[in-house]
């Protein structure tokens, strides 16, 4: 009898996937398109030629030299030269540039007389990666210009060239980046954001597929198909989704590691197994949210909330060490945190899988966690009254 009810549940789950085009769109089309878009956006490794402008109010030899140096910087493309702050501000508001660099009218006089002139740059941080690169370019050029001015002043007073060099650059730094030797933005942006988007889709589809049974008043029919067993009913609904999501996840991994050449310094099966556990862990998390808030709208809202906050709380955009303790704790409550740590340890650093064993176990715990509250979900399905 168990086998009969399980087969009937599987049939019902597969029929629902075929009948509703939204499932195929959210499970296949949107995740693959999102992954391709993000990977293709960073295909060259580093964002270059971010549109910017300069406002030169001084028009001196020093300011023109700064303008030439800024124009030669690869990451910033100086497309405009304005005559006032107002023009630069309007260009940023129109979206024509990401920022502009302002040189004051007394820049050369103050610089050569040692009175510390101030340069100002305004940046649109609505788009974080290009905004950060614009800031980096402006700051680098301002520091280089400061060093050039100091060098000119020291030469004027007769200081030897070797002594000038020792004062301006007392040591020569060497940068070694084992995990990302090419400074490829794809390595750390796509490696984190692509799986996080995928996790969001898995949670939303899982919560929707359960919530729609409640909204349509089909909870009792769903349970009867599984022999009044919530475990069999959930298995029949989620296993077809697991298979399809896993296939999509493996294809996304192929895009990341084969098509776009992200670092894969471990045996491929390490990440393939991690993807299976990752899909099932996100499904388990979504089921847990539906057990806590067994309502079509509330359960989906919880999944959306945790899915969107994962971009910040997990440590993608802000280092974990810089977070408040309670914020850092929330990051460990979502499956994407552990998949991200597996990706760092295995794909990026290539350390033995033994040292990542706890992360794999954590994903397994997300899979079995809903079993603690699954009877609560069954009671709601038996006695559910939909409130719009």
N, C-alpha and C positions, 0 to 999 in steps of 0.2 A: 504493500500500500504506500509506503514511503516513496518508493521508486516511481509509482504512478503519479502521486501528487507532485513530486519534484519535476517530472517530465511535463506535466500540465502547466506548472508554474513557469518553466523555461519557455514553453510554447507561447504562453501569454506575454511574457517579457519580450520575446522576439517580435511578436505581432505588434506590440505597442511601439517598438523602435521603427518598424516599417511603416506603420500607419501615420505617424506624426513626423512630418518633415523637419520639425524643429530639433528633433533628436540628432538627425544626421548633420544638420547645419552646425549645432553646438558641439557635437562630438567629433566631427571630422573637418568640416570646411573651415570654421572659425579658428580652431587651434592650429591647424596647419598654416593657414594664411597669416595668423599672428606671428608664428615662429619664423616663417619665411620673411615677413616684413622686417622684424627686428634683426634677424641675421643678415639680411641683405643691406639693411641700413648701415651696419658696421662692417661691411665686407672688406673695406680697405684698411681696417684695423684702427685708424685714428681719424677723427673728424678734422677736416681741413677746410680752409678758405671760408671761415665763418664771416658773413658780411658785417662790416663795422664802418665807422667813420671817425674823423678827427676834426676837432674844432681848434684851429691854431689862431689864437688872439695875439701872439707875439710876433710871428713872421720874422724871426731872427735866424741866424745861421744855426744856432743850437736847436731851435724848434724844428727847423727844416731837416736837420740831421735825424732828429727823433722820428719825424714823419717818414723819412726814407727807411729807417731801421724797422719801423712798425709795418711798412708796406712789404718789406722783405720777409717778415715772419710768416711761416707756412700756415699756421693754424688760423691766422686772422687775415681777412681780405679787406683792405681799406678801399671801399667803393666810392665814398663821398668825402669831400672836404667842405665843411660848413663854416660860416662866419659868426655864428652865435649859438649859445646853448639852446635857445628856443627851437632853432632848426633841427638840431640833433634830437631833441626830445620828441618833436613831431614825427621824425623819421622812425624812431623806436616805436612810437604808438601806432604808426601805420604798418609796422611789421617789416619794413624795408631793411633794417639793420638790427643786430643783436645788442649793440652798445656803441658808445662813442667816447673818445678820449679828448679831454679839454686841457689845452696848454694856456696858462694865464698870460696877460699882456706884458708883465714884467718878469717873465721867466728867465731870460738870459741875464739881465742885470743882477737879479738876486742870486742866480747860480754862480756867476763869476765873482761876486763880492762876498760869497759865503753866507748869505742870509736865508738859506733853506727855502726855496720856492716850493709851492704846492701844485701838483698836477692832480686832476680829478678825472675819474672815469665812471660812467654810468652804464649799467649792464641790465639787460632784461633776463631775469632768472626764472621766467615762466617756463622756459625750456632748459632743464638743468645741464645736460652735457654741453651744448654749444655755449651756454652762458658761462659755464666753468672754464671752458677753453678761451673764451674772450677775456675773462678776468686774468687767466694765466698769462696770456699774451701781453695784455696791457701792463701787468705787474712786472713781467720780465723786462720789457723794453724800458720801463721807468727806472728799474734798478741798473740796467746796463748804461742808460744815459747818465745816471748819477755817478757811476764809476768812471765814465768818460770825462765828465766835468771835473771830478776830483783829480784825475790823471793830468788834465790840462793845467789845472792850478798848481799842482806839485811840480810839473815840468817848468812852469813859469818861475818858480822860486829857486830852481836849480837843483832839485833832488834827482839823484841818479835813477836811471830806468829800472835797474835791478831792485833798488830799495822801494820804488813806487810799486813794482809788481808784488813784492813781499808784503807791503802794507795793504794793498787792495785785495790780494788773493793769497793769504798765508798758507793755504793748503789746496790741493787739487782733489776734488771728490771723484771716486769711481763708483758707479752704480751697478749692482748685480741683482737681478730679479729672476730667481730660479723658476718661480711659477709663471711668470709672464715676461720672458726675455725680450720680446719684440714690442712691449708696451702696446699690445693689441687690446683695444677697447672691447672687442668681441669676447675676449677671454673672461672678463669679469662682469660685463653687462648682460650679454646673452646667456651666459652660464647660470645667471641667477634669475633674470626676468622672464626668460622663456619658460622654464619649469613652473614659475610662480603663476604665470598666466594659465598654463595648462592645469595646474591644481585648482585654480578658480573655476574653470569650466567643469572639471570633474565634480566638484562640490555642488555647483549650481544645478547640473543635470541630475545628480543623485537626489538632491532635496526636491527638485521639481517633480521627478518621477514618483516620489512617495507622496508629496503634497497634492499632486493632481488627483490621486485616488481619493483623497479626503474631500477636495473641492467638488469633484464630480459625484460624490456619494457612492463610490465603488469600493469602499474599504472592506465591507463584509464579503463582497464577491471576490475580492483579492485574497482574503483569508481563506475562503472556501476552496478556492483553486489550489491552495497549499495545504489542504486538509486541516484547516484551522490552526496551523502552525505558523507563527510569525517568522520563525527561522527559515522554513521552506519557502514561504512567500517572499521574503527578502532575497533569498538565494536565487529564486527564479527571476526576480526582477533585476538583480545587480550583476549576476554572472555574465549575461550577454553584453551588458555595458562594460564590464571589466575586460572582456575579450576585445571588444572594439576599441576601448580607450588604450589598452596595452599596445595594440597594433599601431594606433596613431602615435603613442608615445615612443615606440621603437623607431617609427619613421622620422619623428622629430629628432631623435638621437642620431639617426643616420645623417640628417641635414646638418646637425651641429658638428659631428665628429668626422664625417667623410666629405660631405659636399663643401662645407665652409671651413674645414680644417681646424676646429677647436682642439685644444690639447686633450689627448687620450693616452695617458701614460700608465694604464693598467690593462689587464686582460678585458676584452669587451664584455664578457659575461658578468663582470662585476656591476657594470652599469645597467645591463639588461635586466638582471635580477632586481636591482634597485628600482628600476622603472615599474616592474610588476608590483613590488611592495608599495611603491609610491602611489600608484593608482588605487590599490585596495585600501591603503591608509587614508587617502582623501575621501574615498567612499565611506569608510568607517567613521571618519570625522563627521561627514554630512549626516549619516544615520544617527550618530550621537546627538547632533544638534536637533534633529527631528524628534528624538526621544525626549529631549529636554523641553522643547517647545513644539509639540505635535500640532502644528497649524501650517497651512500652506504658505501664508505670508510671513509668519514669525520665524519658522525654521529656515526659509530661504534668506530672510534678512540676516540671521545670525551667520550663515555660511558666507554671504556677501561681505559682511562686516569683517569677519576674520580673514577672508581671502584678500580683501583690499588692504587691511592693516598689515598683512604679512610682508608687503613690499617695504615697510618701514621697520616693523618690530623684529624681523628676522635678522636684519643686519646688512641688507643690500645697499641702502642709501646712507645709512649712518652706522659707523662701527659699533659693535656690541659693547666695547669697553666705554664708549661715551654715553651710554644710555643710563637712565635711572634704573635702579634695581628692579622695580616693579614692571617697568617696560621690558627690560631684558627677560624677565620671567615669562611674560606673555608670548615672547618669541618661541619659547620651548613648548608651547601648547598647540602648535600647528605642525603638520607633517612636513611642510616644505623646508623647515629648519633643518631637519635631519637629512633630507635628500640633498640639500645645499652642502652640508658638511661632508656627506659622502662624495659629492662631486669634487670638492676641494681636495679631500684626502686621496681619492682614487684617481679621478680623471686628470686633475691638475698636478698633484704632487707625486702620484704613483707609489704611495707607501703601501706596505703589506696590508691585506684586508683584515688581518687580526686587529689592527688598531682602529678599525671602523666598525667593529662588531657591535658595539653598543648602539650605534646609529641604525643599523639594520634591525636590531631588537626593538628599538623605539618605534620603528614603522610597523613591526608586528603587533606591538601593543595597541596602536591605533586601530588595527584591524579587529582585535578582539574586544576593545573597550565598549562598543555598543551592546555587547551581550549582558552587561550589568543593568541596562535600563530597557532592554528590548520588550520586556513584559509590559512596561508602562505604555509603549507604543501600541501593543496589542490591545490593551484596555481602551485606549482612545479610539482605535479603529472599530472596536465592537460597539462602543457607545458614542461615536463621534456625531456631533451636530455642527455643520459648517456655519460659521458666523462671518459674513462678508465684511 
